[in-house]
Amino acid sequence: MQPHVPPLKPQLPPAWLDVVGDEFQKPYMFQLKEFLLGEKARYPVFPPGKDMFNAFWYTPFDQVRVVLLGQDPYHGPGQAHGLCFSVRRGVPPPPSLQNMFKELHDDLGVPIPRHGELTHWAKQGVLMLNTVLSVRARQANSHRGQGWETFTDRVIQVLAQQREGLVFVLWGSAAGRKAQMIDGRRHLILRAPHPSPLSAHRGFMGCRHFSRIQAYLAERNPPPIDWALPD
């Protein structure tokens, strides 16, 4: 029996609603809403509700060119704002993001930025999607297994099926498992260890994914991405 809880409001732009809007009427979304209401009644939850779907607002469905897949939002106060790996201006870039900047510098010579807000990438077609879109304060992975993965898997499937020539960037084992949903003949799939300090030395550093993205987009879906973040 369907829970007597209003579903999550589909806070998505029209082009995304056209392809995944039906998900908001499915039972798992009602259950997810019930879970989130309970969490918010007892704990701080990040990012704020108004930012939870920012990845979709910054990067409309028909403008996606690169899919950068993260796990769950940062769980410290003031960090998460709805884009994977990105933090608000004024917040020090976390270690994983620092390693991304180092690899970007080593690969393409892009200067290390002074901040970690990645909206500049998102506005150019880099969908910065976490597989889980919320988290309890100071408890990583605390909202895993509650329904978000069903929704974000559907997002990946729709992109892989309805678009051509995208780049799917899958860092870490959890993201790498999503490769089975993507046709590598229609899209470029890039896999490497996660940029976390715990694993970056196992193959993320030196993977040269940024230059591979540039080369693929130049041929299939130009223009390339301007990775340099404005001050």
N, C-alpha and C positions, 0 to 999 in steps of 0.2 A: 504494500500500500504506500502511495506517495506521501512523504512527510508533509505536515501542515506548516511548512516554512516557505516564505516567498523565495523564489530562486534568486541567484545573483543577478542583479541588473546587468544586462549586456552593455557594459560601458566601453563599447568599441566603435570605431568609425564605420560608416556604411559599407565600405568595400570588404572589411573583415566580417561584418555581420552577415553579408551575403553568403560567405563560405563556411563560417563556423557558428553563426547565430543560433542554429538549432540546438547546439550543445547546451545552451542555457536552460532548455526545457526538459532535459533528461534527468532521471532520478539521481544520478551521482552528483549533479550540480546542486540539487536541493539538499543532499546530505553534506556537501561541502559548505554550503551556506550555514547550515545548522552548526557545523563544527566551528566555523569562523566566528559566529556569534558567541559561542561558548568561550572560545579563546580570548576574544576581545573583552569579554566581561571580566576576565581574571588576570590577563597579562597585556603588556604592550605588544602590539603586532606590527611588524614592518613588512613592506613600506606602508605609509598611510594609504587608506583606501583610495583616495583620489589619484594616487600614483601607481596603483597596482597593475594597471594595463597600459602603462606608458609606452612599452615597447611597440604596441600596436598603433598608438597615436602618432608616435614619431616616424614610424615606418609603415605606411599603408600597404595593403596586400599587393597591389599592382606595381609598387615601387621597390619591393624586396629584391635584392640582388645577392646578398650574402646573409646566411643564417649563422649567427654565432651563438652556440648553445652553452648555457651555464647550468648550475644545479639549483640552488635556492638563494634567496636574497641574503645580503650581508645582515647580520643580526645585532650589530651595534647601533646605538642611537644616532640618528642623523645621517647614516650611511646610504641605505638603500633608497632608490627612487624609481624603481621599475625597469631598469635596464641592467642586464647581467654584466658583472664586473665593474660597472660604473658607480662612482660615488659623487655626492654633491660637491660643488666647489667649497673650498675651505676645509674639507675633510681629507686627511692624508691618504694617498693611494695605498690600499692594502698590499701585502706582499705579492699576491698573484698578479695584480695589476701592474705592480712594479716590474715583475718579470716579463709581462707582455710588452711593456714599454722598452725594456732592454733588448728583447728579441726584435722588436720593430726597428730600433736604432741599429742593431747589428745587421739586420737584413736589408733595410732600405735607407739607412742613414737619417731617419726621422729624429729630430731632437727630442730628448726626454721632456715631456710636458711638465708644467708647473702645477697641474691639477689633474684630477681623475674623472672629470665629467665627460662622458663619451657621447653626448647628444649630437655632436658634430658628425660622428660616424653614422649614427642612427638616421639622421636626416638625409644621408646619401644612399640609403638603401641597405644598411647593415641592421637586420632584425636581431636585436640583442635580447634573446629569449631565455629566461630561466625555465627549467622543467617544472619547478614549483614556484608559485608566484607570491608566496607569503611565508613568514617565519615568526616564531615566538622570540621575543627579545632574549638575546644571549644564549640561545639554544639552537645551534645549527641543525638542520634537517628535521626540526620539530613538527613541520607540517607535511612531511613526506607521507605518501600513502593515503591521503585523504581525498583524492580526486583530481588534484591539479594535473597529475601526470596524464590522466585520460584526456584532459582538455588539450594540453600542449602536444601530446602525441598526435591528436587530430590536426592541430595546426601544422605540424611537420608533414603529415600525410597529404594534406590539401596542397601545401606548397609543392611537394615533390610530384604530385599528380597533375596539378593544373598549371604549373609554371615550367619553363624550360631554361636551361643554362644558368642555374643558381649554383652558388658555392655553399656547401654545408661544412662548417668548421666544428669538429667534434673533438674536444680536448678532455681527456680523462676517460676512464672505463665506463662510467655511467652514460656520458654523452656518446661514446663510441658504439654502445649497443643500439643506438637509434639508426645506425647505418643500414640496418636490415629493412628499414621503411623507405629507403631512397634508392632510385635506379641510377647507378653510377654511369650508365650510358647517356643519360639525359642531363646529369648534373655532376659537378666536381665535388667529391667527398674528401676532406682533409682530416686525418686523424693523427693525434699525438698525445703524449702524457699531459696531464693537467699542469697549468703554469704555477700551481702551488709550490712553495719551497720544498715540500716533502717529495715532490715528484718531478719538478722541472728539469733536474739534471739527468733524468732518464731518457731524454729525447725531445722535450719541448724546446729547450734552448738549442738553437741551431736548426730547427725544423724548417725555417724559411717559408712559413705559410703565407706571410704577408706578400712576399714577392710572387708566390704562386697564385694568390688571389688576383694580383694586379695583371699578371700575364693572361690568366683565363678571362677576366673581364674585358681586357683589351681586345680579345679575339671574339668573345661570345656576347658580351653584355656591357659595352662601354658606356661611360668612361670609367677609368680606374678610380679607386677610392683615394681621396685626400686624407691621409692618416694623421697629418700634423694638426694638433689641437690648438685652436686660437687661444691666446691669453684672455 
